[in-house]
Amino acid sequence: MIPRHILRLDSLPLSPNGKLDRQALPAIDLVTKDYVAPSNEIERRLVGIWQDLLKLDQVGVTDNFFELGGDSILAMMLVACAGQAGIEGMTTGVVLTHQSIRELAAATSQKSIGAAVVLRRTGDRPPILCLHPFQGRVDSYVPVAKQVLIRHPVIGFEARWLRDPLFLEQSVESVVSEYAEYVRSRVDTSSGCFVIGWSWGGLLAYELAAQLDASRIPVHFAGVVDVYDLSTQVDSYVAKRAQRDEQNASEAFFEHIGASQFHLLWVSLLERLSEYERSVLLLYYAETKSHWTATRTDDIWSSHEYRTIVLFNRIHITRRYTLKPSTLTVKPWSAADSGGASGAVDWTCYSSATLPTTVIRNASHSTVIRSPEFFESLRLEIDEALSAASGGVRAGHSPLVPEPTLSSP
């Protein structure tokens, strides 16, 4: 056990019979000398929570949570209590980086959103909204923005944890709701918009289109590019690998994370993973542990361990996400050379207005988003959608007959 506080005494108080007199030991003054009172409702609520958790009679809004006796367990309890008190947006990562009540109140009172990256600022056509794939960045959309979408404003949404590494996403819906709020408040959608997502971003694109549609913002189509069912892929990963010595893997894994610089993130993640997801994590650890290192690093993106945390949090929230039936216009593309085609999402199961899937030849999952054939197909689909929106007829369809539901090839 490591003591939280040390008080230096010249001598220990003794009882008449020479034993330590614990009642005479001086109390440790954990409250800073310069007390600062709360100035708003959020600060007042946090003061009450801190006093309860830390067992203190007085807490100032500039006092440091960890200097007052807080630790990783109390930080998680603080997050839970804050949620019950109606304070939104607090995570253990926020507590670590904002260690006073004043800093916490400012951080949680501001609605934080994933970073919006303007890939093209102006255009005379509706904006294109691009959703990040699994790794969280939108640089994969730069070529198509420069070469194809030259008449559209193009906005990409990057994952918030790229700038807040201690942030763990709670659900697909909550991730997308922040992007939807940005669109509603800061993007001109008077002429509608297009939503595009490649890989895991396809799920985000479908959800964003649904949330915008619910806000009566016209979505000409949700473009989904080579999207696979993550649950199917996880099950396939497990099935293809021989069972390992799970007990030894478990002991080594918990020994590693106990000393890891990402210990708090691991605690938060493991609390939410199901038993099955934890078993997959142990299997993955046994296979990749040679890439893990105990060396602390400031460049967390070079850490295989941190990328594993992101991966399994994404697996967790995706397995709990349900694609909801809709009448959204969905345009799928798939790469001809993608492996594991059995895990491809069949969008006709979710939208009655799903268009035929276009298969991009000579493209793999990783290259399809940069394929010239995809560029040309996307340009044609956008032109047809805008023509239909202005009263024209989408090629191959009669305006008087409902479009049939077509299965993906």
Number of C-alpha atoms within 10 A of each C-alpha: 3 4 6 11 10 7 8 6 9 5 6 14 16 14 12 8 7 8 10 13 13 11 10 11 12 11 8 9 9 15 16 15 9 9 13 13 15 18 10 10 10 20 21 16 18 24 19 14 19 23 14 12 15 17 11 14 10 15 25 22 22 17 20 20 21 17 15 19 16 17 15 15 11 17 22 19 15 22 21 15 17 21 14 10 13 10 17 15 16 20 21 24 19 19 22 17 13 18 19 20 25 23 17 21 21 13 18 18 13 10 11 11 18 20 18 19 16 13 23 19 13 14 13 10 15 22 25 22 28 28 32 25 21 14 15 18 18 22 13 17 21 16 16 21 22 13 11 14 22 16 16 21 22 25 23 27 24 23 23 21 15 15 11 13 15 20 18 19 18 13 17 20 17 11 18 23 17 19 24 21 15 16 19 14 9 9 15 13 17 10 15 19 24 22 26 28 28 29 22 23 25 26 28 26 27 28 24 28 29 21 18 21 15 10 11 10 18 17 22 22 25 27 27 27 28 28 25 21 18 18 15 15 15 14 11 13 13 14 10 8 11 8 9 12 11 13 10 11 20 18 11 15 16 14 11 16 17 13 10 17 17 17 15 19 20 16 16 16 17 16 9 14 17 11 10 9 18 18 16 17 21 24 22 16 19 18 13 13 17 9 10 14 13 11 8 11 11 7 7 14 12 10 16 15 22 18 14 16 18 21 14 18 22 20 16 23 16 18 17 11 13 11 13 11 13 16 12 20 19 27 21 27 23 28 24 17 17 17 11 11 15 11 15 18 20 19 25 19 15 17 19 19 20 26 22 18 21 18 21 22 14 13 20 17 17 15 14 26 26 15 19 16 15 23 19 13 16 20 13 11 16 17 13 16 18 18 14 15 14 9 9 12 16 16 11 7 11 10 12 7 7 10 14 12 15 16 13 18 9
